[in-house]
């Protein structure tokens, strides 16, 4: 579309390269080795439908947003199969005895509409642009009806933005189209092939790893800028603006997910999203934010002191989480499962929380509320402070992307790209909500002083790793994570913000 083309031209004319924190030049232009070709997309379509001997496969792209005017971005599975980044498109694949043909159905745009929103690809131009025959979207339903009438079975690729909710899909355009199709053809029983697509997506190609490497580099630069700007008196919103602006300025297409900037007690809410509070002297700030680059999203989290210096209590908790992250990473090798990594991280956290007095012992338990689904004997006290796993979700077209080790035998393999992200969060309010039982009263009495010491500290450290044919690669290495490195960076002059000045003041 015109908006995307114009942005690319402006970026190329203003400055093709920028300097990274280490003095290297960060290229805004297309990434060498990061190009996914039309032949690659064709191979993906063939592999995703290989189990279909004869049938119709419908893949639905995202519709144009219905408010004025958010940026459009394609749904991940459709993007993976086509590389086509325009709205309201539907891919039709027909297989007959294994032979495959693909047709892309798109709207035909009037010149008047193009004046307002920019030109989109006409059906006749699709073959030259993406290697797929094009037709007008108005012909889709009659074409599908005709094919269904021949007795071919129907398969679908859901048009959902988040794979975590694929089984709850009922409101998308694809789901609506299939519902209407079933009314007209009651005998059909559509089947989803999202599992086949996700199996392919789990193994990242060298080109995909290169795109994720660039996304992580840009994300790391954004975190560095945030560290340099943060100070007592700044707004969380101002730090978020620095992150998101840096991502876009360095070539990211959009934030990979809603940027989390939580200071003080807000850092103990894992997916805090208001980003409107004030940064206060003596607090920690937790930032979970990353860019998408050419549709591929990094996922990076850093926690640091607002005033640039860790207190003793903050050091305790931060170093514990950092040690758990390192223990997790040391176990990762190609061909191994992540159970050993998870166990190593868990052992560090449980031992440390016991040493700090936040739990009674690594095996201590408490009486939970009914919605906690505690096993017989109680929930682990560890779960009061370590609320999630220690690492291992895939990244890619989605920030929670498929990974090869998600399925048996659960081994990390070349092509896996994933996060490692231990965290500890101390919320007195959460502990106060527990049932008033003898076990809980005794636990509160013992851990109360430690909860008071570490109250409202939330620490998460998250980095991106890729398993390549050369071994494990740390993609997000461009942002400090050791205490001395963070304090050194924050001792530098504060970042000057657009419009002049700083958003707060750190004491020297």
RADA-V994947 format. One record per residue. N is the residue number from 1. RES is the residue in one letter. SS is DSSP state (alpha for helix, beta for strand, coil for the rest). NEAR is the number of other C-alpha atoms within 8 Angstrom. D_CENTER is the distance of its C-alpha to the mean C-alpha in Angstrom with 2 decimals. Layout:
BEGIN
n: [N,N]
res: [RES,RES]
ss: [SS,SS]
near: [NEAR,NEAR]
d_center: [D_CENTER,D_CENTER]
END
This chain:
BEGIN
n: [1,2,3,4,5,6,7,8,9,10,11,12,13,14,15,16,17,18,19,20,21,22,23,24,25,26,27,28,29,30,31,32,33,34,35,36,37,38,39,40,41,42,43,44,45,46,47,48,49,50,51,52,53,54,55,56,57,58,59,60,61,62,63,64,65,66,67,68,69,70,71,72,73,74,75,76,77,78,79,80,81,82,83,84,85,86,87,88,89,90,91,92,93,94,95,96,97,98,99,100,101,102,103,104,105,106,107,108,109,110,111,112,113,114,115,116,117,118,119,120,121,122,123,124,125,126,127,128,129,130,131,132,133,134,135,136,137,138,139,140,141,142,143,144,145,146,147,148,149,150,151,152,153,154,155,156,157,158,159,160,161,162,163,164,165,166,167,168,169,170,171,172,173,174,175,176,177,178,179,180,181,182,183,184,185,186,187,188,189,190,191,192,193,194,195,196,197,198,199,200,201,202,203,204,205,206,207,208,209,210,211,212,213,214,215,216,217,218,219,220,221,222,223,224,225,226,227,228,229,230,231,232,233,234,235,236,237,238,239,240,241,242,243,244,245,246,247,248,249,250,251,252,253,254,255,256,257,258,259,260,261,262,263,264,265,266,267,268,269,270,271,272,273,274,275,276,277,278,279,280,281,282,283,284,285,286,287,288,289,290,291,292,293,294,295,296,297,298,299,300,301,302,303,304,305,306,307,308,309,310,311,312,313,314,315,316,317,318,319,320,321,322,323,324,325,326,327,328,329,330,331,332,333,334,335,336,337,338,339,340,341,342,343,344,345,346,347,348,349,350,351,352,353,354,355,356,357,358,359,360,361,362,363,364,365,366,367,368,369,370,371,372,373,374,375,376,377,378,379,380,381,382,383,384,385,386,387,388,389,390,391,392,393,394,395,396,397,398,399,400,401,402,403,404,405,406,407,408,409,410,411,412,413,414,415,416,417,418,419,420,421,422,423,424,425,426,427,428,429,430,431,432,433,434,435,436,437,438,439,440,441,442,443,444,445,446,447,448,449,450,451,452,453,454,455,456,457,458,459,460,461,462,463,464,465,466,467,468,469,470,471,472,473,474,475,476,477,478,479,480,481,482,483,484,485,486,487,488,489,490,491,492,493,494,495,496,497,498,499,500,501,502,503,504,505,506,507,508]
res: [X,X,X,X,X,X,X,X,X,X,X,X,X,X,X,X,X,X,X,X,X,X,X,X,X,X,X,X,X,X,X,X,X,X,X,X,X,X,X,X,X,X,X,X,X,X,X,X,X,X,X,X,X,X,X,X,X,X,X,X,X,X,X,X,X,X,X,X,X,X,X,X,X,X,X,X,X,X,X,X,X,X,X,X,X,X,X,X,X,X,X,X,X,X,X,X,X,X,X,X,X,X,X,X,X,X,X,X,X,X,X,X,X,X,X,X,X,X,X,X,X,X,X,X,X,X,X,X,X,X,X,X,X,X,X,X,X,X,X,X,X,X,X,X,X,X,X,X,X,X,X,X,X,X,X,X,X,X,X,X,X,X,X,X,X,X,X,X,X,X,X,X,X,X,X,X,X,X,X,X,X,X,X,X,X,X,X,X,X,X,X,X,X,X,X,X,X,X,X,X,X,X,X,X,X,X,X,X,X,X,X,X,X,X,X,X,X,X,X,X,X,X,X,X,X,X,X,X,X,X,X,X,X,X,X,X,X,X,X,X,X,X,X,X,X,X,X,X,X,X,X,X,X,X,X,X,X,X,X,X,X,X,X,X,X,X,X,X,X,X,X,X,X,X,X,X,X,X,X,X,X,X,X,X,X,X,X,X,X,X,X,X,X,X,X,X,X,X,X,X,X,X,X,X,X,X,X,X,X,X,X,X,X,X,X,X,X,X,X,X,X,X,X,X,X,X,X,X,X,X,X,X,X,X,X,X,X,X,X,X,X,X,X,X,X,X,X,X,X,X,X,X,X,X,X,X,X,X,X,X,X,X,X,X,X,X,X,X,X,X,X,X,X,X,X,X,X,X,X,X,X,X,X,X,X,X,X,X,X,X,X,X,X,X,X,X,X,X,X,X,X,X,X,X,X,X,X,X,X,X,X,X,X,X,X,X,X,X,X,X,X,X,X,X,X,X,X,X,X,X,X,X,X,X,X,X,X,X,X,X,X,X,X,X,X,X,X,X,X,X,X,X,X,X,X,X,X,X,X,X,X,X,X,X,X,X,X,X,X,X,X,X,X,X,X,X,X,X,X,X,X,X,X,X,X,X,X,X,X,X,X,X,X,X,X,X,X,X,X,X,X,X,X,X,X,X,X,X]
ss: [coil,alpha,alpha,alpha,alpha,alpha,alpha,alpha,alpha,alpha,alpha,alpha,alpha,alpha,coil,coil,beta,beta,beta,coil,coil,coil,coil,coil,beta,beta,beta,coil,coil,coil,coil,coil,coil,coil,coil,coil,coil,alpha,alpha,alpha,alpha,alpha,alpha,alpha,alpha,alpha,alpha,alpha,coil,coil,coil,coil,coil,coil,beta,beta,beta,beta,beta,beta,coil,coil,coil,coil,coil,coil,coil,coil,coil,coil,coil,coil,coil,coil,coil,alpha,alpha,alpha,alpha,alpha,alpha,alpha,coil,coil,coil,coil,coil,coil,coil,beta,beta,beta,beta,beta,beta,beta,coil,coil,beta,beta,beta,beta,beta,beta,beta,beta,coil,coil,coil,coil,alpha,alpha,alpha,alpha,alpha,alpha,alpha,coil,coil,coil,coil,coil,alpha,alpha,alpha,alpha,alpha,alpha,alpha,alpha,coil,coil,beta,beta,beta,beta,alpha,alpha,alpha,alpha,alpha,alpha,alpha,alpha,alpha,alpha,alpha,alpha,alpha,coil,coil,coil,coil,beta,beta,beta,beta,coil,coil,coil,coil,coil,alpha,alpha,alpha,alpha,alpha,alpha,coil,coil,coil,coil,alpha,alpha,alpha,alpha,alpha,alpha,alpha,alpha,alpha,alpha,alpha,alpha,coil,coil,coil,coil,coil,coil,beta,beta,coil,alpha,alpha,alpha,alpha,alpha,alpha,alpha,alpha,alpha,coil,coil,coil,alpha,alpha,alpha,alpha,alpha,alpha,alpha,alpha,alpha,alpha,alpha,alpha,alpha,alpha,alpha,alpha,alpha,alpha,alpha,alpha,alpha,alpha,alpha,alpha,coil,coil,coil,coil,coil,beta,alpha,alpha,alpha,alpha,alpha,alpha,alpha,alpha,alpha,alpha,alpha,alpha,alpha,alpha,coil,coil,coil,coil,beta,beta,coil,coil,coil,coil,beta,beta,beta,beta,alpha,alpha,alpha,alpha,alpha,coil,coil,coil,coil,coil,coil,coil,coil,coil,beta,coil,coil,coil,coil,coil,beta,beta,beta,beta,beta,coil,coil,beta,beta,beta,coil,coil,beta,beta,coil,coil,coil,beta,beta,beta,beta,beta,coil,coil,coil,coil,coil,coil,alpha,alpha,alpha,alpha,alpha,alpha,alpha,alpha,alpha,alpha,alpha,alpha,alpha,alpha,alpha,alpha,alpha,alpha,alpha,coil,coil,coil,coil,coil,coil,beta,coil,alpha,alpha,alpha,alpha,alpha,alpha,alpha,alpha,alpha,alpha,alpha,alpha,alpha,alpha,alpha,alpha,alpha,alpha,coil,coil,coil,coil,coil,coil,coil,coil,beta,beta,coil,coil,coil,alpha,alpha,alpha,coil,coil,coil,coil,coil,coil,beta,beta,alpha,alpha,alpha,alpha,coil,coil,coil,coil,coil,coil,beta,beta,beta,beta,coil,coil,coil,coil,coil,coil,beta,coil,coil,alpha,alpha,alpha,coil,coil,coil,coil,beta,coil,coil,coil,coil,coil,beta,beta,beta,beta,coil,coil,beta,beta,beta,coil,coil,alpha,alpha,alpha,alpha,alpha,coil,coil,coil,coil,coil,alpha,alpha,alpha,alpha,alpha,alpha,alpha,alpha,alpha,alpha,alpha,alpha,alpha,alpha,alpha,alpha,alpha,coil,coil,coil,beta,beta,beta,coil,beta,beta,beta,beta,beta,beta,beta,coil,coil,beta,beta,beta,beta,coil,coil,coil,coil,coil,coil,coil,coil,alpha,alpha,alpha,alpha,alpha,alpha,alpha,alpha,coil,coil,coil,coil,coil,coil,coil,coil,coil,coil,coil,coil,coil,coil,coil,coil,coil,coil]
near: [9,9,8,7,8,8,8,8,8,8,10,10,7,6,7,10,9,10,9,9,8,5,6,7,8,9,9,11,8,7,10,5,7,12,8,8,6,10,6,8,13,10,8,11,10,9,8,11,10,8,5,8,9,11,12,14,13,12,13,14,14,12,8,7,9,5,5,5,6,6,5,8,7,13,11,11,13,15,12,11,10,11,10,8,7,10,10,11,14,12,13,12,11,11,13,9,6,9,6,9,7,10,11,14,15,13,11,8,9,6,6,6,9,11,8,6,9,10,9,9,6,11,14,8,9,14,10,7,7,10,8,11,11,14,11,11,11,6,9,9,7,7,8,8,9,8,10,12,7,6,6,10,11,13,12,12,13,13,14,13,8,8,9,5,8,9,4,5,10,6,6,9,9,10,11,10,8,9,8,8,9,11,7,6,8,6,5,8,7,9,7,9,11,10,7,9,10,10,10,10,11,13,11,12,7,9,11,12,13,11,13,14,10,10,16,17,12,15,16,14,13,14,13,11,12,12,11,12,13,14,15,13,10,12,12,14,10,9,13,13,8,11,13,13,8,12,17,10,7,10,10,14,11,10,14,14,8,7,12,13,17,16,15,14,11,9,18,13,8,5,5,11,9,5,12,7,10,10,16,11,8,8,12,14,14,16,12,11,17,19,19,14,14,7,7,15,18,16,17,15,13,12,12,11,11,15,12,12,7,11,7,6,9,11,10,8,10,10,9,11,15,12,10,16,14,9,12,17,9,7,10,12,8,10,7,9,12,12,6,9,14,12,9,12,16,10,9,12,12,11,10,9,11,12,7,8,11,11,13,11,8,10,6,10,9,11,12,11,9,6,4,7,7,11,6,4,6,10,12,10,13,11,8,9,10,12,9,6,9,14,11,10,11,14,17,15,10,13,12,10,13,13,14,13,12,7,6,6,6,11,12,15,10,10,13,16,14,13,14,16,14,17,13,12,13,13,13,10,6,7,8,6,6,10,8,6,7,6,8,12,9,8,11,8,7,9,12,9,8,10,12,8,7,10,9,13,15,14,14,13,16,12,14,15,13,14,15,10,5,5,8,10,8,9,12,14,9,8,9,8,9,7,9,6,9,13,11,8,9,11,8,7,6,9,8,8,9,5,4,6,7,10,12,9,8,8,4,3]
d_center: [25.04,27.18,24.68,22.30,25.37,26.84,23.84,23.78,27.54,27.52,24.99,27.15,30.33,29.44,28.06,26.72,25.67,24.70,25.38,22.79,23.50,25.51,27.59,26.13,25.62,22.17,22.76,21.39,22.89,21.54,20.43,23.20,22.17,18.95,20.75,20.21,23.63,25.14,26.66,23.32,22.21,25.64,25.34,22.07,23.92,26.86,25.02,23.03,26.40,28.58,29.46,30.82,34.45,35.29,33.30,31.36,27.57,25.99,22.45,21.63,19.63,18.38,21.27,22.09,20.95,24.05,24.09,25.33,23.25,19.47,17.77,17.31,14.36,14.79,13.54,11.74,14.77,17.26,15.67,15.73,19.37,20.74,18.97,20.54,18.88,21.45,21.74,23.95,24.24,25.05,25.41,28.43,29.03,32.45,33.51,37.21,38.32,35.27,35.77,32.77,32.79,29.94,30.43,28.11,29.27,28.53,30.41,33.36,33.08,36.16,37.08,37.15,33.52,32.58,34.38,32.01,28.54,29.10,30.05,28.08,28.95,32.12,32.53,35.15,32.86,29.99,31.78,32.11,28.60,26.47,29.22,29.32,32.36,31.90,33.59,33.65,31.48,34.75,35.88,32.97,34.52,37.96,36.61,34.63,37.66,39.89,37.76,37.46,41.23,41.72,40.29,37.02,34.30,31.09,27.53,24.38,20.77,19.14,17.72,14.78,11.47,9.84,11.30,11.68,14.47,16.21,19.40,19.72,19.85,23.18,22.90,21.36,23.79,23.64,24.53,27.30,28.65,28.90,30.63,33.18,33.67,34.49,37.02,38.75,38.56,38.78,39.14,35.71,33.05,29.71,27.35,23.62,22.55,18.80,19.28,20.89,18.21,15.43,17.86,18.06,14.34,14.10,16.28,15.01,18.00,19.15,18.28,14.62,14.58,16.32,13.81,11.01,13.81,14.46,10.99,11.27,14.86,14.36,11.82,14.49,17.14,15.66,15.71,19.22,20.40,19.24,21.17,24.13,24.27,23.80,27.13,28.98,29.52,26.29,24.24,20.62,20.37,21.95,19.49,16.57,18.64,19.08,15.40,14.64,18.02,17.57,14.39,16.46,19.62,18.50,17.35,13.72,13.73,11.72,9.20,5.65,5.92,9.24,10.41,12.01,15.44,17.64,21.08,23.78,23.57,20.41,18.58,19.62,17.60,14.21,12.43,15.16,14.71,18.29,18.27,21.99,23.84,25.99,25.41,28.41,30.36,29.81,26.34,23.08,20.02,16.48,13.77,10.04,8.90,7.80,8.80,8.45,11.65,13.60,10.77,8.69,5.57,6.14,5.36,8.95,11.31,15.04,17.95,21.31,24.61,25.22,28.64,27.68,29.50,28.39,30.92,32.19,30.27,27.00,27.78,28.44,25.15,23.05,24.91,24.61,20.82,20.98,23.61,21.57,18.69,21.38,23.11,20.05,19.56,23.34,23.40,20.96,22.94,22.84,24.49,23.87,21.95,19.54,22.11,24.06,21.10,20.19,23.91,24.34,21.70,23.12,26.64,25.97,24.53,27.26,30.00,28.92,28.67,32.10,33.47,32.31,33.88,30.80,31.47,34.88,33.99,31.19,32.53,33.34,32.58,32.78,33.64,30.65,30.51,30.70,27.05,26.05,27.66,29.25,31.13,34.89,35.75,32.85,29.21,28.46,28.84,25.93,23.68,24.96,23.04,20.41,18.51,15.73,15.60,15.93,13.21,12.24,9.12,8.39,5.91,7.39,8.05,5.26,1.74,4.99,7.38,11.07,12.88,16.66,17.47,16.32,19.80,23.23,24.32,20.89,21.41,19.11,20.13,20.04,17.05,14.57,11.59,9.93,9.55,12.67,12.53,15.87,16.89,20.17,20.97,24.61,25.45,29.19,28.82,26.82,29.55,32.21,31.04,31.94,35.14,38.40,39.59,41.76,38.99,36.58,39.39,40.22,36.61,36.23,39.51,38.46,34.96,35.84,36.78,33.56,31.45,33.48,32.96,29.16,28.58,25.57,23.92,20.20,18.75,15.36,14.81,11.60,11.80,10.60,13.37,14.69,17.77,20.05,23.72,24.60,22.82,19.80,18.30,16.58,14.37,13.74,17.45,18.28,17.86,20.37,19.76,23.40,25.48,28.10,25.71,24.02,27.49,28.81,26.23,26.81,30.55,30.36,31.39,28.98,27.00,28.98,27.10,27.66,31.02,32.29,32.37,29.88,28.27,29.98,32.13,31.68,35.00,36.33]
END
